[in-house]
Amino acid sequence: MRVDKQFRIVYTAFMLIEIGRQIQQARKSRRITQAELGKALGMSRTTIGQIERGTVQEIGVRKLIRLLEYLGLEIRVRPAGRPPTLEELREEEAP
């Protein structure tokens, strides 16, 4: 059981890092600084940086959705452990 818990912690950390990477990439492609993004959303530059690095301690779902919408991103939910669909794989390949 201990290995399962450790796996979940590592997997969760990986997910936060990946979400943060996508946010950073979208922000940079729009040529927006962390400070500008934070000001537009009522967050600090430090919080934006922590989100982008995947080190933020807590972030509410509404706050995360607002941030993603601002950058033209969205979250998709699917059952844990399920491989991506063909459609999802095609979307990853699209420019």
Secondary structure, 3 states (H helix, E strand, C coil): CHHHHHHHHHHHHHHHHHHHHHHHHHHHHCCCCHHHHHHHHCCCHHHHHHHHHCCCCCCCHHHHHHHHHHCCCCCCCCCCCCCCCHHHHHHHHCC
